[in-house]
């Protein structure tokens, strides 16, 4: 298991995929590769072509598409002939599934959390624990950083972002503080952002509120909600009948989107039916309520504390 990232709800998510040995799967958020390694262990075929023969393995061989927009993550990919690394955002899953698995996928897994490696690498700017450039791009080739947003968004745009993606209690005040601070000094580092919003941080909840502010910036920088919507529709379109979709979420907004999509086929949750009353939703829920991490897992990996696992099957 990779030390790059400790996979959350590992056993439950791999079981939820119900891996077929000769199936074709996609890990839409490769990260440290923990979930991918679990899938590879369940797939048929050798990890590498035989060194003593040029003939292919006997019998059908499983395959895994591994997506990550962070090039650093894919450097962690195992040397395995069954794994196809794809340096792309998971919103493009249907495009690549048509290329590599035209008959459809047997399962898709997505862990929507930021990897431990990204949080713990100071110069990526994901965490207020480090003094670093205010970046937060998952794909370092992206055009827009968190500093760009902090210095260019209007107060109204900042307030909307903080309310919607950070779910903070005082988004207007925090937006006002950011605008006031940048009028005197550009917000270029994590320290600058922390100093700008400090008057709005209660002593007993300082880290919690900062975490929500950083979450809002990260989601906005990476267009995560728009990407998630496209991923969900692309994953559903890519799955074979009976194929499984497994998604791990970490905050209420993305969990609501996943829940609504499984229920209705769209992120609003509105159910549409044909003239015979049949729903157009492409998926059905396998677990009606989300699966939560155990107390033991939370104790050993605090980043699992807000995780929720939902499993669906292609109708």
Beta strands, then each sheet from edge to edge (+ up, - down):
strand 1: 24-27
strand 2: 63-67
strand 3: 83-86
strand 4: 105-111
strand 5: 239-249
strand 6: 283-285
strand 7: 291-292
strand 8: 308-314
sheet 1: 3+ 2+ 1+ 4+ 5+ 8- 6+
sheet 2: 3+ 2+ 1+ 4+ 5+ 8- 7+
end
